[in-house]
Amino acid sequence: MTLDVAARQLDMSKSNLSRIETAQIGIKPRDVRAALALYQVTGSDAEALIEIARGAQQRGWWQNYSDVLPEWFEFYVGLEAEAAALRTYEAESVPGLLQTEAYAREIFRRTAGEDGLERKIAARLRRQEVLRREEPVDLSVILNEAVLLRPVGGAAVMAEQLVHMSRIAQLPNVTIQVLPFAAGGHPAMSTPYVILNFADAADASVVYLDNLTMGLALEEADHVLGYSLLHEELCRMALDPMASLTRLEHASRNFA
């Protein structure tokens, strides 16, 4: 059975099934059951594999936060943990990988309320380990200038957040660029996004989009190319990294 046929029968993309088969991402027991039914594996062999899948769910740290991470976002966090490079644009808020604890707390309070607040914050801070691990992710961030000016959580929280980003921007694997209002209209005005690239060339890149209630992974080559070209255009329109660092430092002094 080809990968294309199996993926279609299991109602998942080819690249997603390929990542499961090569242990790039995990698989839930219910999806194992569906695959075993498709492959006509039954009896004790099937039950043994399902039990293995249950145990494998513990391998990803994010599985321990399944009570506060929606299933669709768990999928993204798994990809993020495996990514070699991330490129992202944010229009309204600081990306999760760059947030301080206080800023994250205010964001969650505004968008999701108090339920599970501290565990959500803990999961967000845990995600940030990809920036400082032994082989850190290469991160390119474009921030709309509005992100620097909106006082999320008040002046003290914003001052701390902007100083934190200034420090992170000096890591060799992180590039932060500010897209100033003076740049005018731009092609991502309604489209925050994340592009994930992987070290293994066989693993197709993914564009990830989300909102309050769902996430969408785009894996078709034309979608990835379109967003990659979009990111390149925003990089050209934004302030260069050094000018962006100066802008971050200036904004932090305004909230001090």
N, C-alpha and C positions, 0 to 999 in steps of 0.2 A: 504494500500500500504506500503510495507516494505521500510526501509531506503535504502537498497541496490537497489531496483527497482527504487525508486524515484531519487536517485543520478545518476543512469545510464541514466534515461530518461532526466534529467536536465544537463547531461554532466559535472558533478562535482564529486569529491570524496565523499565517505560516511562520512569521518571525517569532511570535509568542510561543508557539509549539516547539520551534527549534530551540529557543532559549530554555524551555523546560527540559528538553531531551539532553541538552548539553550542560545542565545544572547551573545555568546563569540565573534563573529565577526558580522559585519553588512552585509546587502544585498542590492544590487543596485535595483532600481525600475524595470529595464528591466528583472532582474532575478526573481523578484516577479511576473511580468507578465507571464513569462514562467511557474513558479510554479502554478499560478492560472489556467492557461490553462490546465496544466497537471491534476490538482485536480478538474477541471470542475467547477470553481467558476467564475461567470460572473456578469454583471450588476453593481448595486450600491455597492454591497458588495466588488466586485473586485476593483472598483475605490477607495473605502475608504481605502483598504489595501495598494494600490499603493501609495496613498497620505501619509499614515503613514510611508511607506518606504522612501519616499522623505524627510520627517522630520527626520527620524532616521539617515540619512546620516550625519546630523550635529553633532551627538554625539561624533564621533571621531575627535580629534583636527586635525589629518592629512587630513581630508576632506577639511579643509580650505587651504590646499596646493596642491590641485588637479591640479592646473595649472602648477606646476613644478615637481610633483611626478608622474611618470608613473603609470598606473593602476596596473601593475604587482608588482610594489614596494609598492603601497598603501596597497595591500594585506599583504605583509610582515610586514609593520610597524604596522598594526592592530594585527598581531600575536605577534610581539615583545612586544607591549604594554600589552598584556595579559599573557605573559610568566612568569613563576616563576623562570626558570633557562635558561641560554644561554651558550652554549659551542661553541667556534669558533677558527678557525685557519686562519691566514692571512700571505701571503707570501711576499707581496710587499708594502703594505700600512697599516697605523694605522687603526683599525676598527672605523667605524663611531661613535660608542658610546664613544670612547676615544679621538676623535679629538678636537683640539683647533679650534677656529674660523679662525685663520690665516692659519693653516694647511688645514682645510676643503676648504677654499677659493682657495688655490693653487691646491688642488686635483680636484675640480670642473672645474677650468680654464683649466687644462691639459686634462681632460676627457670629458668635455661637453661644454666648451666655456663660454662666458660671459652671455648668455641668461638666465634671471631669477636667476642670481647668488646669490644675497642677500637673496632671498626667499628660495633657496635651502639650504643655510647655516643656515638660521633661523629654517628650518624644521629639519635639522640634529642636531642642538643644542637642540631643543625641545625634540627630541628622547632621549637625555641623561638623562632626568628626571627620567627614570626608575631606574637609579642607586641610586637615593637619595630619592625616594618616601617613604611613610610610610611603605610599605612592599616592599623593593627594590628587584630587580631581582638579582639572584645569577649568577655572570658572571665569566666564566673561559675562558681566552684568551691565545692561544699559538701564539707567534710572531716569524716568521723567523728572524734571526739576521740581514738580509738585511734591514728590516724595520727600524732598529736603525741607519743604516749607510747611507741610501740614503738621501741626503740633499734636501728634498722637500721644495721649497720656500726659500732656503738659510739657512745659519748658524743660524741666529737669530730665524727664525720660528722653526727650528728643535730643538734648545736648549729649547725654550719654550714648545714645544710639548713633549719632553722627560721628562722635569721637571713635566709637567702636569700628564703624565702617572705614574711617580713615586709617586705622591700624591694620584692618584686614586687607585693605587695598594695597598695602605695602608687602604682602606676601608674594613670593615670586610666581605662584600659581593662580593669582587672582588679579583680574583687571576690572575696575569699576569706571564706567564713563557716565557722565551726566548729560542728558539731552536737554539743552536749555530751551526756555520759552522762545528765545530769539531765533531758534531754528525754524519756527513756524510749523506748518502742517507737515506730517510725516506718515509713512505707510502703515504704521502700527498703532494708530491712534485708538483703535477699538480692539486691539489684539495682544494682550499680554500672552507670553508663551515661554516654554522651555524646550530647547533642543538638546537631546541626549545623544552623545556619541560614545562608542565602546572601543576598547583596545583591540579586540579581535575583529578584523575586517569582515569576517563572516557574519557578524552581528549587525543587522541593519540599524541605522540611526532611527530615533523616534522623536516626534514632536508631541509634546504634552500640553493640553489645554484643560483648565478646570474652572469651576465656579463653586458656589456654596454647596451644591447638592450632587455634583457629578464631575467626573473627569473623562477626558477623551484622548486616546493615544492614536496619533496618525503615523502610520508606518509605510505608506506608499511612497515610492521614490520621488514622485513629482511634488508631493506635499513637503517632504523634507527639504528638497532643493529650493522650493519657494520660500520657506521660512529661513533657510540658510542665507539666501540672497537678501532677504529682508534684514536679517541681522547685520550682514555686511554693510548694507545701506545705512542702518542706524549708527553703526560704528563710525562711519564717515561723517554723519551729521552731528554726532555728539562731540563734546569737548574731549580732547585727548586725555589720556590717563593722568598726566601731571596737572593739567588745568582742572580736571575733575577733582583731584585730591585737594587742590587749593579751594575749589568751590565747596567741598565738604567741610573743610576746616573753617571757612568763612561762615557757613551756615550754622555750625556748632557754636561759634562765638555769639551769633545772634540770639541763641536760646540760653546762653550762660547767664 
